[in-house]
């Protein structure tokens, strides 16, 4: 489970069942930062801006490198949890 901390957020990236929760957390963090999808893509150095939209809509599973870039752009802590 992800817990929200004052300046750091832990994002859980695990099995497919947790994907929706992770996507929700990313979108919530993006909106809290006041960023549009295109702005986040630019800040995360993601070449295709539609990637953020595809991830948020569940059309694309992000790679770990994409997750890391998004987390860093949103000032989040990425934690991988094995269960």
SERO-4910 file (N, C-alpha, C, O; in steps of 0.05 Angstrom, whole numbers):
BEGIN
 pado doro    nc1    nc2    nc3   cac1   cac2   cac3    cc1    cc2    cc3    oc1    oc2    oc3
  Unk    A     17    -24      0      0      0      0     18     25      0     39     25     12
  Unk    A      9     45    -13     23     70    -14     14     88      9    -10     89     15
  Unk    A     32    102     21     26    121     42     35    148     33     56    151     21
  Unk    A     18    168     39     26    195     32     41    208     55     32    208     78
  Unk    A     65    218     49     82    231     68     83    260     61     77    268     39
  Unk    A     92    277     80     92    306     75    105    314     49     93    329     33
  Unk    A    129    305     43    143    314     19    150    291      1    161    295    -21
  Unk    A    144    267      8    150    244     -8    126    226    -10    111    222     10
  Unk    A    122    215    -32     99    196    -36    111    170    -45    128    170    -63
  Unk    A    102    149    -34    111    122    -42     91    112    -62     67    111    -56
  Unk    A    100    104    -85     83     92   -106     88     62   -106    111     54   -109
  Unk    A     68     47   -104     70     18   -105     67      9   -134     46     14   -146
  Unk    A     87     -5   -144     85    -16   -171     89    -46   -168    111    -55   -162
  Unk    A     68    -61   -171     70    -90   -167     54   -105   -188     55    -98   -211
  Unk    A     39   -124   -179     24   -140   -197      2   -124   -211     -5   -102   -203
  Unk    A    -10   -136   -232    -30   -122   -248    -53   -112   -231    -65    -91   -238
  Unk    A    -60   -126   -210    -83   -117   -193    -78    -90   -180    -97    -75   -175
  Unk    A    -53    -83   -176    -47    -57   -163    -43    -35   -183    -39    -12   -175
  Unk    A    -44    -41   -209    -38    -22   -230    -57      2   -228    -49     25   -230
  Unk    A    -83     -3   -225   -102     19   -223    -97     38   -200   -100     62   -203
  Unk    A    -89     27   -178    -83     43   -154    -58     61   -160    -58     85   -153
  Unk    A    -38     49   -173    -14     64   -179    -21     87   -199    -12    109   -195
  Unk    A    -37     81   -219    -45    101   -239    -60    124   -225    -56    147   -231
  Unk    A    -78    116   -207    -94    136   -191    -74    155   -176    -78    179   -176
  Unk    A    -54    143   -163    -35    159   -148    -19    178   -165    -14    201   -158
  Unk    A    -11    168   -189      4    185   -207    -12    208   -217     -3    231   -217
  Unk    A    -37    203   -224    -55    224   -234    -60    244   -212    -60    268   -217
  Unk    A    -65    234   -188    -71    252   -165    -47    270   -159    -50    294   -154
  Unk    A    -23    259   -161      1    274   -156      6    295   -178     14    317   -173
  Unk    A      0    287   -203      2    306   -225    -17    330   -222     -9    353   -225
  Unk    A    -41    323   -215    -61    345   -211    -54    362   -187    -58    387   -189
  Unk    A    -44    350   -166    -36    366   -142    -13    384   -149    -10    406   -137
  Unk    A      4    376   -168     26    393   -176     18    414   -196     33    432   -204
  Unk    A     -8    413   -204    -18    432   -223     -7    429   -252     -6    449   -266
  Unk    A      0    405   -259     11    400   -285     -9    387   -304    -24    370   -296
  Unk    A     -8    396   -329    -23    382   -350     -6    358   -358     17    356   -352
  Unk    A    -19    339   -372     -5    315   -381     19    323   -399     41    311   -396
  Unk    A     16    342   -416     38    349   -434     61    362   -418     84    359   -425
  Unk    A     54    377   -398     74    390   -381     90    369   -365    114    371   -363
  Unk    A     76    349   -355     89    327   -341    108    312   -360    130    305   -352
  Unk    A     98    306   -383    115    292   -403    140    307   -409    162    295   -410
  Unk    A    138    333   -412    161    350   -418    180    350   -394    205    347   -397
  Unk    A    169    353   -370    186    354   -346    200    327   -340    222    327   -330
  Unk    A    186    305   -348    197    278   -344    215    269   -368    224    247   -368
  Unk    A    218    287   -388    233    281   -412    222    256   -426    237    239   -436
  Unk    A    196    255   -427    182    233   -442    176    245   -470    161    265   -472
  Unk    A    187    233   -490    185    244   -517    156    246   -528    149    266   -540
  Unk    A    140    226   -522    113    225   -532     94    234   -510     89    219   -491
  Unk    A     83    258   -512     65    269   -491     41    251   -486     31    250   -463
  Unk    A     31    237   -507      8    220   -504     13    196   -485     -5    182   -477
  Unk    A     39    191   -479     46    169   -462     33    173   -434     23    153   -423
  Unk    A     33    197   -424     21    202   -398     -9    197   -399    -20    184   -381
  Unk    A    -22    206   -420    -51    200   -423    -56    170   -425    -75    160   -412
  Unk    A    -40    156   -441    -44    127   -444    -40    113   -417    -55     94   -411
  Unk    A    -21    121   -402    -17    109   -375    -40    114   -357    -50     96   -344
  Unk    A    -49    139   -356    -71    147   -338    -97    133   -346   -115    129   -329
  Unk    A   -101    127   -372   -125    114   -381   -123     84   -381   -142     70   -388
  Unk    A   -100     74   -372    -96     45   -370    -91     32   -397    -94      7   -400
  Unk    A    -85     47   -417    -80     37   -444    -51     27   -447    -45     12   -466
  Unk    A    -34     36   -429     -5     29   -431      5     24   -403      0     40   -385
  Unk    A     20      2   -400     34     -2   -375     61     12   -376     76      7   -395
  Unk    A     67     28   -357     93     43   -358    116     24   -352    114      5   -336
  Unk    A    139     30   -365    163     15   -358    174     27   -332    166     48   -323
  Unk    A    193     12   -320    205     23   -295    220     49   -300    219     67   -283
  Unk    A    232     51   -323    247     76   -329    227    100   -332    233    122   -324
  Unk    A    204     94   -344    183    115   -347    172    123   -320    168    146   -314
  Unk    A    167    103   -303    157    108   -276    177    125   -260    170    143   -246
  Unk    A    203    118   -263    224    133   -249    224    162   -258    226    180   -242
  Unk    A    222    166   -284    223    193   -295    198    209   -285    201    233   -278
  Unk    A    175    197   -285    151    210   -276    153    216   -246    146    239   -237
  Unk    A    162    197   -230    165    201   -202    184    224   -196    178    241   -179
  Unk    A    206    225   -209    226    247   -205    214    274   -213    218    294   -200
  Unk    A    199    274   -235    187    299   -245    166    309   -225    162    334   -223
  Unk    A    153    291   -211    133    299   -191    144    300   -163    128    304   -144
  Unk    A    170    297   -160    183    298   -133    171    276   -115    165    281    -92
  Unk    A    169    252   -127    158    229   -112    180    209   -107    200    208   -121
  Unk    A    176    192    -87    194    170    -81    182    145    -93    159    139    -88
  Unk    A    197    131   -110    187    106   -122    197     83   -106    222     80   -102
  Unk    A    179     66    -96    187     43    -80    175     18    -93    151     17    -98
  Unk    A    191     -2    -97    182    -27   -108    177    -46    -84    195    -51    -68
  Unk    A    153    -57    -83    146    -75    -61    139   -102    -72    122   -104    -89
  Unk    A    151   -122    -61    145   -149    -69    128   -163    -48    133   -161    -24
  Unk    A    108   -177    -58     90   -191    -39     87   -219    -47     73   -235    -34
***
